[in-house]
Amino acid sequence: MNAPSQYPDKISVIIPVCNVEPYIRKCLDSVAGQTYANLEILLINDGSTDNSGKICDEYAGRDGRFRVFHQNNRGVGVARNIGLENMTGKYTGFVDPDDWIEPDMYETLYGALKSENVPISISGYFKDTCSESLPAANRERIPAGAIPTRDMLLYPLKRDYYMGFCGYMWNKLFDAAIFLNNGLRFDVNLNYGEDVLLYTQAVLTGKCTGAYVDRPLYHYYQRDGSIARSKSIDLKTGILTVYKKVEELLNENGYPDISRWARGFYCHHASVIAEIAIETLRQMQGKIEEHLEDYKETNREFPKKFERMHGLLNG
């Protein structure tokens, strides 16, 4: 391992942890094995009921760069905020506990950030499943050099053109002062898309420029059971709030032309929720039809109930 003295600026890596026992060791090994050794790795155990918390303590017991915080389950936003409030590094990055990173991710992002003299650097990433690992490819090339603030806001919203950029926090390295000097935190009332909102707030508040590394360095593991793949309408609707807030922020800060892309994303996510609702409706129609005759027999004296049922079956 390279000595921390070779890298004078400490990087704080924030990892929220909750019931990820099958994945957490691969994640932590990938962070601990970074070629950029001057790390502070903050693990926030968010009320895990499996052995995730014990594994966090195990890593802290053998590597002093790990710091573990245990709390009752309060959500990923609260967990990440605890990391932001306790970090001591000059720069900060985020890793999800079921993902992992390439060995030189932080060395590469740090080098890009320093060479362009910008407060945020971004890398490409892989989309991983249990059977394959595919790089998220950009349809349009991101020019070399410092990325202006306007494009830092636009690229994540033009996702089909810049898939390898995205508005998530995990494929990026930030100057920690963006959060510390401006009191920026994750919105704990959101359970999906909260990172997209904080990224937008960070870029706008700091009028941030950036640097892009056109190479996948982060492995985004798309596992069953994640919120992104959930079919729960309750979980998914929070993303609509996110893009309404992003639209408002862009309008308020002089980017009304970019806000149309936020409205487009709002429309996209509304359509995804509609598809889930339609699928649920079709499933319930089948269940209704299983016992429709019994329903009719037991509700003959209530014609308005027939009207309601007829509307549901023909919706």
C-alpha positions, 0 to 999 in steps of 0.5 A: 500500500502506498504511504498516505504521505504520498497523497497530502490531501485526505479523501473521506469516503462515505458508505451507508450500510444496511443489510448488505452482508452478501456484498459488503466485503467486496465493497470495502475491499475495493475501497481499502485497496485504493492506490490513493491511500490517504483515505478516511472511510466512514461506515454508517451502519443504519440499523442492520439486522444481519451481520453487516454492522459486525463486518464494519467493526471487523474492518475498522479493527484491522485498518485505522482508516475505517470509522464506524457509526452505528444507529437505529434504522433512519434511512440512507439520507440520514446515514450519509448526512452523518458521514458529511457531518463527521468527515475530516477530509479535504475531498469526499466521495460516496460509495454504495455498500453493494457496489465496488470501485476500480483500484485507481478510482480515487487516484484518477479522480483526484488527478483530474480534479487537480489538473483542471483546478475544479471542485468536482471530478466525474468518472464513467461507470459500469452497470453490473448484474450477476452475469455481466458488467457493461460500461455506460456509454456516452452517445455524445463526447464530453470535451476534455478540459474544465466543464462549465457550470451550465454543462455540469447541470445539463449533462445529467439531465440529457441522460440518453446522450451522456449516460456515463455522467449521470446525476448520482453522487457515487461516481464523483469526487467533491471538494468537501468545502462545497458541503461544509461551507454551505450546509448542504445535506441530503433531504431525509424526507426523500427515499429515492433520487435524493442524490440527484437533488443534492448534486444539483444543489451543490453545483448551483451553490458552488457555481461548480465546474468539473472534470470528466474522466472518460473511463468507467471506474465505478461498478453500479450493481443492479441487484434485485431488491434495490429501490431503483428496481422496486415495483413499489409505487410508494417508493417511486413517487419520491422521484417526482418531487426531486425533479420538481425541485430540480426544475425550480432550482434551475429556474431560480438560478437563471437556467430556465432553458435547462429546466425543460430537461428536468420536466422531461425527466419528471415525465419519464418517471411518471410514465414508469410509475404509470406502467407499474400501476397498470401492471398492478391493475391487470393483476387485480383484475385477474383476482377480481374475476376469480370470485366475481360471481360470488361478489355479484351474488352477495351484492345484488341489492347494491347496484352502485357496487356493480358499477364500480366493479365494472369500471375497474374491470374495463379500465 
